Amino acid sequence: MCSEKKNRKREPNMFILYRKEMMRDKPYNMTMVRFSKLVSEKWKRLSEDEKTELQRRYQINRDQKSQNSFKKICTKKVSNK
């Protein structure tokens, strides 16, 4: 039995991608809790133009991944009896 949904990871949304970009500049000594709050506040203050740009990059990233993904081929195991 082959379950493709079971192994598939959920695609990151725009906020997760934004947070990932922000991680590059995270101060080493800042806790993740504090960092997450900071990123959340910055996200809320982003202009519509900035969010539109992130949306565009998100779509490009998603489209590229879907083009490069291969469907899992399910095969039956053959027993050697």
N, C-alpha and C positions, 0 to 999 in steps of 0.2 A: 504494500500500500504506500502510495506516495502523497505526501502532504506538503504542497508548496507554501501554503499560508503559514504553516507551523514554523518554517525556517526563515521566512521573510522578515526583515527588520522594517520597522516603521520609518518612513522618510522624515527627515528633520524639517520642521516648519521654519518660517522666516526668523522667528525670534531665536530659535536654537542656532541657526546659522550665524546670526548677528552675535550671539553670545560666544560662539566659537571664535569668531574674528576678534572679539574683545579679549579673549583669553591670551592672545599673543602679547598684549600690553599689560597683563595683570602683574602687579607688583608681587614679588616672591613671598613677602611676609604677610600678605593680605589673606584672611581666611576666605574660604569659598562662600560662606554665608554672607559675609560683608560684600564680597565681590558680586554675588548674585543680586543683592539688593541694589547695588550701584548700577549694574547693567540694566536692571528692570527700570530704574528711574530714568536712565539715559534713553531707553527704548520709548518710554512714555513721552519724552520731550522731543523725539525725532520729528522733523517736519514731514509733511505728506510727500514732498519731493524725494526726501531720503528714503522713506518707506517704499515709494514707487521704484526707486533704483534697486533696493533690496529685493523687491518682488520680481523685478526683471531678472536679476542674477539668480534668484531662487528657481525661476522657471527654466532658465538656461541649464542650470545644474540638474534639475529634475529630468529635463528632456534628454540630456546627454546620458544620464544614468539609465534611462529606460531604453535608449537606443543600444547601449552597450551591454545590457543584461541579456542573459540567455535563459531560456526556459529549461527547467530541470526535466530531464528525460527519465521517466519511470520505467524501470525494467523489472521483469519478474526474475527472481533467482531460480536458477535451474539446479536441481539437486542431482548429484552423481550417484544414482542408485544402481 
